[in-house]
Amino acid sequence: MGVEQSEQWAEITPDAARRLVIAAVAAFAERGYHATTTRDIAGRAGMSPAALYIHYRTKEELLYRISGVGHRLALEILRRESGRDGTPAERLAAAVRAFVRWHAEHHTTARVVQYELQALGEEHYAEIVGLRRETDATVRGIVEDGVAAGDFAVPDVPGTTLAVLSLCIDVARWFNSEGKRTPDEVGELYADLALRMVGYAAGR
């Protein structure tokens, strides 16, 4: 996870706060949010439990920080790819390919980001859900464009959008860095699956 950490947590400063976030991701992914203690996190970061509270008031605040960074990164990826020139099919394939690749490359972080959401406090939960709605709207916009152009056969746009996103997000749950498929290969496979889900037929 070393390379991944330095890239995606660059916005978190100072270094001690970043180390705590990295330690929390590892602990939450391994043990789950509720089974992880602040002492566990501080120990992984090579710090005392008291030092943790200098940067984060609670364990929940750490999860909120992780969730916010992860959701914003994923949303930025989708927006970038969906905004490229090209047909709706090309844009959807590019968006899914990049979204899946991120969930595979950063599967430890993504697993925490996507599956520990319910542990957030009410206010933080509402903020993260807002980011998830923006993610949904970005993909739904591409699907709607494809339907309007006559390229996609989708009787239920919201339901199909949810299915595409669910398929992509689930990669974080099962992906193994030592497995047979690379993140790029999984991205290509899922891009093809997404086009099948929206009823796209090349040359139609």
Protein Blocks (a to p, Z undefined) as FASTA:
>chain_A
ZZmmmmmmmmpccfklmmmmmmmmmmmmmnojklpcfklmmmmnopafklmmmmombfkl
mmmmmmmmmmmmmmmmmmmmmmpgcdfklmmmmmmmmmmmmmmmmmmmmmmmmmmmmmpc
fklmmmmmmmmmmmmmmmmmmmmmmmmnopaccfblmlmmmmmmmmmmmmmmmocfklmb
dfklmmmmmmmmmmmmnopaehZZ
